[in-house]
Amino acid sequence: MPQDEDLKILDEMIAAFGNSHDLGARDLVLEHLRAARRCLLGSMLCEYRFNLQQAREAVGFLPEKNVQASAKMILLSLYESVTPQRRRSIARTEYVLPSPAPLAPAL
Protein backbone atom coordinates (compact mmCIF):
# COMPACT_ATOMS: atom_id res chain seq x y z
CA MET A 1 0.00 0.00 0.00
CA PRO A 2 1.30 3.47 -0.75
CA GLN A 3 2.08 5.65 2.26
CA ASP A 4 -0.85 8.00 1.54
CA GLU A 5 -3.32 5.13 1.73
CA ASP A 6 -1.76 3.86 4.96
CA LEU A 7 -2.01 7.35 6.48
CA LYS A 8 -5.65 7.63 5.42
CA ILE A 9 -6.46 4.27 7.04
CA LEU A 10 -4.61 5.21 10.24
CA ASP A 11 -6.41 8.57 10.37
CA GLU A 12 -9.78 6.84 9.98
CA MET A 13 -8.94 4.36 12.75
CA ILE A 14 -7.71 7.13 15.07
CA ALA A 15 -10.90 9.09 14.44
CA ALA A 16 -13.09 6.04 15.04
CA PHE A 17 -11.37 5.04 18.28
CA GLY A 18 -11.03 8.65 19.47
CA ASN A 19 -14.74 9.45 19.05
CA SER A 20 -15.82 6.78 21.49
CA HIS A 21 -17.22 7.97 24.82
CA ASP A 22 -15.97 4.84 26.57
CA LEU A 23 -12.21 5.05 26.07
CA GLY A 24 -10.89 2.52 28.61
CA ALA A 25 -8.81 0.02 26.64
CA ARG A 26 -9.07 2.24 23.57
CA ASP A 27 -6.53 4.66 25.06
CA LEU A 28 -3.72 2.16 24.52
CA VAL A 29 -4.89 1.40 20.98
CA LEU A 30 -5.00 5.13 20.21
CA GLU A 31 -1.52 5.64 21.66
CA HIS A 32 -0.04 2.98 19.37
CA LEU A 33 -1.99 4.15 16.31
CA ARG A 34 -0.76 7.71 16.79
CA ALA A 35 2.81 6.50 17.31
CA ALA A 36 2.55 4.35 14.17
CA ARG A 37 1.36 7.37 12.19
CA ARG A 38 4.30 9.48 13.40
CA CYS A 39 6.76 6.71 12.56
CA LEU A 40 5.30 6.26 9.09
CA LEU A 41 5.60 9.98 8.42
CA GLY A 42 9.18 9.91 9.70
CA SER A 43 10.06 6.90 7.50
CA MET A 44 10.90 4.82 10.57
CA LEU A 45 9.50 1.56 9.20
CA CYS A 46 10.78 -0.73 11.96
CA GLU A 47 9.14 1.47 14.60
CA TYR A 48 6.02 1.73 12.44
CA ARG A 49 5.71 -2.05 12.24
CA PHE A 50 6.36 -2.35 15.98
CA ASN A 51 3.57 0.11 16.83
CA LEU A 52 1.17 -1.62 14.44
CA GLN A 53 1.92 -4.91 16.19
CA GLN A 54 1.42 -3.31 19.60
CA ALA A 55 -1.87 -1.72 18.49
CA ARG A 56 -3.03 -5.11 17.19
CA GLU A 57 -2.29 -6.73 20.54
CA ALA A 58 -3.99 -3.88 22.44
CA VAL A 59 -7.12 -4.30 20.31
CA GLY A 60 -7.46 -7.74 21.89
CA PHE A 61 -8.47 -6.08 25.17
CA LEU A 62 -11.49 -4.35 23.66
CA PRO A 63 -14.81 -5.82 24.80
CA GLU A 64 -16.44 -5.70 21.34
CA LYS A 65 -15.45 -8.85 19.42
CA ASN A 66 -16.53 -7.45 16.04
CA VAL A 67 -14.39 -4.33 16.57
CA GLN A 68 -11.47 -6.56 17.59
CA ALA A 69 -11.73 -8.70 14.47
CA SER A 70 -12.01 -5.87 11.95
CA ALA A 71 -9.29 -3.76 13.59
CA LYS A 72 -6.91 -6.73 13.74
CA MET A 73 -7.45 -7.45 10.05
CA ILE A 74 -6.78 -3.82 9.08
CA LEU A 75 -3.66 -3.61 11.26
CA LEU A 76 -2.32 -6.89 9.90
CA SER A 77 -2.86 -5.61 6.36
CA LEU A 78 -0.94 -2.41 7.17
CA TYR A 79 1.84 -4.42 8.82
CA GLU A 80 2.22 -6.77 5.89
CA SER A 81 2.19 -3.93 3.37
CA VAL A 82 5.55 -2.68 4.70
CA THR A 83 7.10 -6.03 5.62
CA PRO A 84 9.37 -7.52 2.95
CA GLN A 85 8.21 -10.97 1.84
CA ARG A 86 11.33 -12.84 2.98
CA ARG A 87 11.17 -11.31 6.47
CA ARG A 88 7.50 -12.08 7.14
CA SER A 89 8.13 -15.69 8.13
CA ILE A 90 11.06 -14.66 10.35
CA ALA A 91 9.06 -11.92 12.05
CA ARG A 92 6.26 -14.31 12.93
CA THR A 93 8.49 -16.97 14.45
CA GLU A 94 11.53 -15.27 15.96
CA TYR A 95 10.41 -11.78 16.89
CA VAL A 96 7.07 -12.40 18.53
CA LEU A 97 6.58 -9.98 21.38
CA PRO A 98 4.67 -11.01 24.48
CA SER A 99 1.15 -9.67 24.90
CA PRO A 100 0.91 -6.60 27.12
CA ALA A 101 0.11 -7.29 30.74
CA PRO A 102 -3.49 -6.61 31.70
CA LEU A 103 -4.04 -3.26 33.34
CA ALA A 104 -4.66 -3.17 37.07
CA PRO A 105 -8.12 -2.03 38.10
CA ALA A 106 -8.40 1.62 39.06
CA LEU A 107 -8.65 2.34 42.76
C-alpha positions as CSV (number, residue, x, y, z in Angstrom):
1,M,0.0,0.0,0.0
2,P,1.3,3.5,-0.7
3,Q,2.1,5.7,2.3
4,D,-0.8,8.0,1.5
5,E,-3.3,5.1,1.7
6,D,-1.8,3.9,5.0
7,L,-2.0,7.4,6.5
8,K,-5.6,7.6,5.4
9,I,-6.5,4.3,7.0
10,L,-4.6,5.2,10.2
11,D,-6.4,8.6,10.4
12,E,-9.8,6.8,10.0
13,M,-8.9,4.4,12.8
14,I,-7.7,7.1,15.1
15,A,-10.9,9.1,14.4
16,A,-13.1,6.0,15.0
17,F,-11.4,5.0,18.3
18,G,-11.0,8.6,19.5
19,N,-14.7,9.5,19.1
20,S,-15.8,6.8,21.5
21,H,-17.2,8.0,24.8
22,D,-16.0,4.8,26.6
23,L,-12.2,5.1,26.1
24,G,-10.9,2.5,28.6
25,A,-8.8,0.0,26.6
26,R,-9.1,2.2,23.6
27,D,-6.5,4.7,25.1
28,L,-3.7,2.2,24.5
29,V,-4.9,1.4,21.0
30,L,-5.0,5.1,20.2
31,E,-1.5,5.6,21.7
32,H,0.0,3.0,19.4
33,L,-2.0,4.1,16.3
34,R,-0.8,7.7,16.8
35,A,2.8,6.5,17.3
36,A,2.6,4.4,14.2
37,R,1.4,7.4,12.2
38,R,4.3,9.5,13.4
39,C,6.8,6.7,12.6
40,L,5.3,6.3,9.1
41,L,5.6,10.0,8.4
42,G,9.2,9.9,9.7
43,S,10.1,6.9,7.5
44,M,10.9,4.8,10.6
45,L,9.5,1.6,9.2
46,C,10.8,-0.7,12.0
47,E,9.1,1.5,14.6
48,Y,6.0,1.7,12.4
49,R,5.7,-2.1,12.2
50,F,6.4,-2.4,16.0
51,N,3.6,0.1,16.8
52,L,1.2,-1.6,14.4
53,Q,1.9,-4.9,16.2
54,Q,1.4,-3.3,19.6
55,A,-1.9,-1.7,18.5
56,R,-3.0,-5.1,17.2
57,E,-2.3,-6.7,20.5
58,A,-4.0,-3.9,22.4
59,V,-7.1,-4.3,20.3
60,G,-7.5,-7.7,21.9
61,F,-8.5,-6.1,25.2
62,L,-11.5,-4.4,23.7
63,P,-14.8,-5.8,24.8
64,E,-16.4,-5.7,21.3
65,K,-15.5,-8.8,19.4
66,N,-16.5,-7.5,16.0
67,V,-14.4,-4.3,16.6
68,Q,-11.5,-6.6,17.6
69,A,-11.7,-8.7,14.5
70,S,-12.0,-5.9,12.0
71,A,-9.3,-3.8,13.6
72,K,-6.9,-6.7,13.7
73,M,-7.4,-7.5,10.0
74,I,-6.8,-3.8,9.1
75,L,-3.7,-3.6,11.3
76,L,-2.3,-6.9,9.9
77,S,-2.9,-5.6,6.4
78,L,-0.9,-2.4,7.2
79,Y,1.8,-4.4,8.8
80,E,2.2,-6.8,5.9
81,S,2.2,-3.9,3.4
82,V,5.6,-2.7,4.7
83,T,7.1,-6.0,5.6
84,P,9.4,-7.5,3.0
85,Q,8.2,-11.0,1.8
86,R,11.3,-12.8,3.0
87,R,11.2,-11.3,6.5
88,R,7.5,-12.1,7.1
89,S,8.1,-15.7,8.1
90,I,11.1,-14.7,10.3
91,A,9.1,-11.9,12.1
92,R,6.3,-14.3,12.9
93,T,8.5,-17.0,14.4
94,E,11.5,-15.3,16.0
95,Y,10.4,-11.8,16.9
96,V,7.1,-12.4,18.5
97,L,6.6,-10.0,21.4
98,P,4.7,-11.0,24.5
99,S,1.2,-9.7,24.9
100,P,0.9,-6.6,27.1
101,A,0.1,-7.3,30.7
102,P,-3.5,-6.6,31.7
103,L,-4.0,-3.3,33.3
104,A,-4.7,-3.2,37.1
105,P,-8.1,-2.0,38.1
106,A,-8.4,1.6,39.1
107,L,-8.6,2.3,42.8
